[in-house]
Amino acid sequence: MTGAVLGAPAPRTREFAILAVALAAVAFSLNGFFVRQLEAATTWQIVFWRASGLCVVVSLMFVWQHRGRAAAVFRQGLPIALIAAPTQGIGVVFFIYSLTHTTVANTMMMLSATPLFAALLGWAFLGEKVGWATAVAIAATMAGIGLMTLDGIAGGSLWGNLAALGNACTFAIFITYLRRGRAGDMRPTVILGAASGVAMAAALGDVLAVPLHDILLCLAWGMFAQTTGMTLMLIGSRGLPAAEISLVAMVEFVLAPMWAYSVTGELPTPMSAAGGGVIFAAMLGWSWRRARLNRTIPLRPGS
């Protein structure tokens, strides 16, 4: 799950916003499919070429839209970008590592806890209240994570599971920062985040010793799937509250394991499936309740 971060016009209707978020989730659900199509690329090689494709396309879109004002708009987004972008870059490393060291289903089930981590950060740093429903969801999620962690220790996928959990935490931090700049163009954050991923991968891995097939696949992944998902997610996020976005975006966590199964027949172990089911059920119920408590702010005419 990579987030609502690209500048875009506000949608005119709530139904259009829901459709945009759902389509974004479909695009993001292809992440595991791309990883399973690779032949030999390592974590750092995947991060480098995927982030390169994303960075190039988003930069070109940004410059094309703002033209002579691109530098000024970029500077306006720097205060948040300089803080949020490194978190995004680290989160991408966690995400790719998880996909290459555990099942796609395990990764997605761990990532489904992201909205809850965001709520906890909002309580800790923004003074947002944690109600009884959130407290119950926290307890259930911790139980589910405990089951998956025990299964990972027994099955050798512990680090992949923990990396997915790390990605859920870093993405929650990322979207917490983005709340402050949601009204502006957040593409500077995406550009710097992708650039930080490229820099880390280039410094820590041999990013050139990779088959051409894998390079082209990772570039296509970043240039098309990720860019499309991010654009659609922000379009939807401007017409829906965060709780409803979290609920609709769960389409990704259902579809991603299905794509992986269709390609490799990959399935989680029974204990991981049970733990993930607890997490998913907790998040579904929690997001549904929050969606009922939050209503979309009507858009002003001409906005």
C-alpha positions as CSV (number, residue, x, y, z in Angstrom):
1,M,0.0,0.0,0.0
2,T,2.0,3.4,-1.3
3,G,-0.6,6.2,-0.5
4,A,-2.6,9.3,-1.5
5,V,0.1,11.7,-2.5
6,L,-0.2,13.1,-5.9
7,G,-1.8,16.5,-6.7
8,A,-5.2,16.2,-8.4
9,P,-8.5,18.0,-8.7
10,A,-11.2,17.3,-6.1
11,P,-13.8,14.8,-7.3
12,R,-17.3,16.1,-7.8
13,T,-19.2,13.3,-6.1
14,R,-18.7,10.9,-3.3
15,E,-19.4,7.9,-5.6
16,F,-16.6,9.1,-7.9
17,A,-14.3,9.3,-5.0
18,I,-15.1,5.8,-3.9
19,L,-14.5,4.5,-7.4
20,A,-11.1,6.3,-7.6
21,V,-9.9,4.8,-4.3
22,A,-11.1,1.3,-5.3
23,L,-9.3,1.5,-8.6
24,A,-6.2,2.8,-6.8
25,A,-6.4,-0.3,-4.6
26,V,-6.6,-2.5,-7.6
27,A,-3.5,-0.9,-9.0
28,F,-1.6,-1.3,-5.7
29,S,-2.7,-5.0,-5.4
30,L,-0.5,-5.8,-8.4
31,N,2.7,-5.3,-6.3
32,G,3.0,-8.9,-5.3
33,F,2.2,-10.0,-8.9
34,F,5.2,-7.9,-10.2
35,V,7.5,-9.4,-7.6
36,R,6.6,-12.9,-8.4
37,Q,7.3,-12.3,-12.1
38,L,11.0,-11.3,-11.4
39,E,13.8,-13.7,-12.2
40,A,16.7,-12.8,-10.1
41,A,16.5,-9.2,-8.8
42,T,17.4,-8.6,-5.1
43,T,15.6,-6.3,-2.7
44,W,17.9,-3.4,-3.4
45,Q,17.7,-3.9,-7.2
46,I,13.9,-3.9,-7.1
47,V,13.8,-0.8,-5.0
48,F,16.3,1.0,-7.3
49,W,14.6,0.4,-10.6
50,R,11.0,0.6,-9.3
51,A,11.7,3.9,-7.5
52,S,13.5,5.2,-10.6
53,G,10.5,4.6,-12.8
54,L,8.2,6.3,-10.3
55,C,10.5,9.2,-9.8
56,V,10.9,10.0,-13.5
57,V,7.2,9.8,-14.4
58,V,6.0,11.8,-11.3
59,S,8.7,14.5,-12.0
60,L,7.7,14.8,-15.6
61,M,4.0,15.1,-14.7
62,F,4.8,17.7,-12.0
63,V,6.9,19.9,-14.4
64,W,4.3,19.5,-17.2
65,Q,1.4,20.6,-15.0
66,H,3.1,23.6,-13.3
67,R,5.6,24.6,-16.1
68,G,7.2,27.9,-15.1
69,R,5.9,27.7,-11.6
70,A,7.3,24.2,-10.9
71,A,10.2,25.3,-8.9
72,A,8.1,27.6,-6.7
73,V,5.4,24.9,-6.1
74,F,8.2,22.4,-5.3
75,R,9.6,24.7,-2.7
76,Q,6.2,25.1,-1.1
77,G,6.0,21.3,-0.6
78,L,9.5,21.0,0.9
79,P,8.7,21.5,4.6
80,I,6.6,18.3,4.7
81,A,8.5,16.5,2.0
82,L,11.8,16.7,3.8
83,I,10.3,14.9,6.8
84,A,7.9,12.5,5.1
85,A,10.0,11.5,2.1
86,P,12.7,9.6,4.1
87,T,10.0,7.7,5.8
88,Q,8.5,6.8,2.5
89,G,11.9,5.6,1.2
90,I,12.5,3.4,4.2
91,G,8.9,2.0,4.0
92,V,9.5,1.0,0.4
93,V,12.5,-1.0,1.4
94,F,10.5,-2.8,4.2
95,F,7.7,-3.5,1.7
96,I,9.9,-5.0,-1.0
97,Y,11.9,-7.0,1.5
98,S,8.7,-8.4,2.9
99,L,7.4,-9.4,-0.5
100,T,10.6,-11.3,-1.2
101,H,10.8,-13.0,2.2
102,T,7.3,-14.1,3.0
103,T,4.0,-14.8,1.1
104,V,2.1,-11.9,-0.5
105,A,-0.9,-12.8,1.7
106,N,1.2,-12.4,4.9
107,T,2.5,-9.0,3.7
108,M,-1.0,-7.8,2.9
109,M,-2.4,-9.0,6.2
110,M,0.2,-7.2,8.2
111,L,-0.2,-4.0,6.1
112,S,-4.0,-4.1,6.8
113,A,-3.1,-2.8,10.3
114,T,-1.8,0.5,8.8
115,P,-5.0,2.6,9.5
116,L,-4.8,1.5,13.2
117,F,-1.2,2.6,13.5
118,A,-2.2,5.9,12.0
119,A,-4.9,6.3,14.6
120,L,-2.4,5.5,17.4
121,L,0.0,8.2,16.0
122,G,-2.8,10.6,15.8
123,W,-3.5,10.0,19.5
124,A,0.2,10.2,20.5
125,F,1.2,13.3,18.4
126,L,-2.1,15.1,17.4
127,G,-4.1,14.6,20.5
128,E,-6.8,12.6,18.7
129,K,-9.0,10.5,21.0
130,V,-8.9,6.7,21.0
131,G,-12.4,5.3,21.6
132,W,-13.6,1.9,22.7
133,A,-13.8,0.5,19.1
134,T,-10.2,1.5,18.5
135,A,-9.1,-0.1,21.8
136,V,-10.8,-3.4,20.8
137,A,-9.3,-3.2,17.4
138,I,-5.8,-2.7,18.9
139,A,-6.2,-5.8,21.1
140,A,-7.5,-7.9,18.2
141,T,-4.7,-6.7,15.9
142,M,-2.0,-7.5,18.4
143,A,-3.4,-11.0,18.8
144,G,-3.4,-11.5,15.1
145,I,0.2,-10.2,14.8
146,G,1.2,-12.5,17.6
147,L,-0.1,-15.5,15.7
148,M,1.6,-14.5,12.5
149,T,4.9,-13.8,14.3
150,L,4.9,-17.2,16.1
151,D,4.2,-18.8,12.7
152,G,7.0,-16.9,11.1
153,I,9.4,-18.1,13.8
154,A,8.4,-21.7,13.1
155,G,8.3,-21.3,9.3
156,G,11.4,-19.2,8.6
157,S,9.4,-16.1,7.4
158,L,9.8,-14.1,10.6
159,W,11.8,-11.3,9.1
160,G,9.5,-11.0,6.1
161,N,6.5,-10.6,8.5
162,L,8.3,-8.1,10.7
163,A,9.3,-6.1,7.6
164,A,5.7,-5.9,6.6
165,L,4.8,-4.7,10.1
166,G,7.6,-2.1,9.8
167,N,6.1,-0.9,6.5
168,A,2.7,-0.5,8.1
169,C,4.3,1.7,10.8
170,T,6.3,3.8,8.4
171,F,3.4,4.3,6.1
172,A,1.2,5.4,9.0
173,I,3.9,8.0,9.9
174,F,4.0,9.1,6.3
175,I,0.3,9.7,6.0
176,T,0.2,11.4,9.4
177,Y,2.6,14.0,8.0
178,L,0.7,14.3,4.7
179,R,-2.5,15.3,6.5
180,R,-0.9,18.7,7.2
181,G,-0.3,19.4,3.5
182,R,-3.3,17.6,1.9
183,A,-4.6,20.8,0.4
184,G,-1.4,21.4,-1.6
185,D,0.5,19.4,-4.2
186,M,2.2,16.5,-2.5
187,R,4.2,15.3,-5.5
188,P,7.4,16.9,-4.1
189,T,7.1,14.3,-1.3
190,V,6.7,11.5,-3.8
191,I,9.7,12.7,-5.9
192,L,12.0,13.0,-2.8
193,G,10.7,9.7,-1.4
194,A,11.4,7.9,-4.6
195,A,14.8,9.6,-4.9
196,S,15.7,8.6,-1.4
197,G,14.9,5.0,-2.2
198,V,17.1,5.2,-5.3
199,A,20.0,6.7,-3.3
200,M,19.7,4.0,-0.5
201,A,19.6,1.2,-3.0
202,A,22.5,2.5,-5.1
203,A,24.6,2.9,-1.9
204,L,23.8,-0.5,-0.3
205,G,23.4,-2.8,-3.3
206,D,24.8,-3.8,-6.7
207,V,21.9,-2.4,-8.7
208,L,23.3,-2.9,-12.2
209,A,24.0,-6.7,-12.0
210,V,20.4,-7.6,-12.8
211,P,18.7,-9.2,-15.9
212,L,17.2,-6.8,-18.4
213,H,13.9,-8.6,-18.0
214,D,13.8,-7.6,-14.3
215,I,14.9,-4.0,-15.0
216,L,12.1,-3.5,-17.6
217,L,9.5,-5.1,-15.3
218,C,10.5,-2.9,-12.3
219,L,10.5,0.2,-14.4
220,A,7.0,-0.6,-15.8
221,W,5.9,-1.3,-12.2
222,G,7.0,2.1,-11.0
223,M,6.1,4.1,-14.1
224,F,2.6,2.7,-14.6
225,A,1.1,0.7,-11.7
226,Q,2.5,2.9,-8.8
227,T,1.9,6.2,-10.6
228,T,-1.6,5.3,-11.5
229,G,-2.5,4.1,-8.0
230,M,-1.1,7.2,-6.4
231,T,-2.9,9.5,-8.7
232,L,-6.3,7.8,-8.2
233,M,-5.8,7.6,-4.5
234,L,-5.4,11.3,-4.1
235,I,-8.3,12.1,-6.4
236,G,-10.4,9.9,-4.1
237,S,-8.9,11.2,-0.9
238,R,-10.2,14.7,-1.6
239,G,-13.8,13.6,-1.5
240,L,-13.7,11.0,1.3
241,P,-12.7,11.1,5.0
242,A,-9.7,8.9,6.0
243,A,-11.9,6.2,7.7
244,E,-13.8,5.6,4.5
245,I,-10.6,5.6,2.4
246,S,-9.2,2.9,4.7
247,L,-12.4,0.8,4.3
248,V,-12.5,1.0,0.5
249,A,-8.7,0.5,0.2
250,M,-9.0,-2.9,1.8
251,V,-9.8,-4.1,-1.7
252,E,-6.0,-4.3,-2.1
253,F,-5.6,-6.8,0.7
254,V,-8.2,-9.1,-0.8
255,L,-6.9,-8.9,-4.4
256,A,-3.1,-9.1,-3.9
257,P,-3.1,-12.7,-2.5
258,M,-5.4,-13.7,-5.3
259,W,-3.0,-12.4,-8.0
260,A,-0.1,-14.3,-6.3
261,Y,-2.1,-17.5,-6.1
262,S,-3.1,-17.2,-9.8
263,V,0.6,-16.9,-10.8
264,T,2.4,-19.3,-8.4
265,G,-0.3,-21.1,-6.4
266,E,1.1,-19.3,-3.3
267,L,-0.9,-19.6,-0.1
268,P,-0.3,-18.7,3.5
269,T,0.0,-21.3,6.3
270,P,-3.1,-22.0,8.3
271,M,-1.8,-20.1,11.4
272,S,-0.8,-17.1,9.3
273,A,-4.2,-17.2,7.6
274,A,-5.9,-17.3,11.0
275,G,-3.8,-14.4,12.4
276,G,-4.3,-12.4,9.2
277,G,-8.0,-13.1,9.3
278,V,-8.2,-11.7,12.9
279,I,-6.3,-8.5,11.7
280,F,-8.5,-8.1,8.6
281,A,-11.7,-8.6,10.5
282,A,-10.6,-6.1,13.2
283,M,-9.7,-3.5,10.6
284,L,-12.9,-4.0,8.6
285,G,-15.1,-3.6,11.7
286,W,-13.0,-0.6,13.0
287,S,-12.9,1.2,9.6
288,W,-16.7,0.6,9.1
289,R,-17.5,2.1,12.5
290,R,-15.2,5.1,11.8
291,A,-16.8,5.6,8.4
292,R,-20.2,5.8,10.0
293,L,-18.9,8.4,12.5
294,N,-17.3,10.6,9.8
295,R,-19.1,12.2,7.0
296,T,-17.7,13.8,3.8
297,I,-17.5,17.6,4.0
298,P,-19.5,18.8,1.0
299,L,-17.5,20.4,-1.7
300,R,-18.0,24.0,-2.5
301,P,-19.3,24.8,-6.0
302,G,-16.4,25.4,-8.3
303,S,-13.9,23.7,-6.0
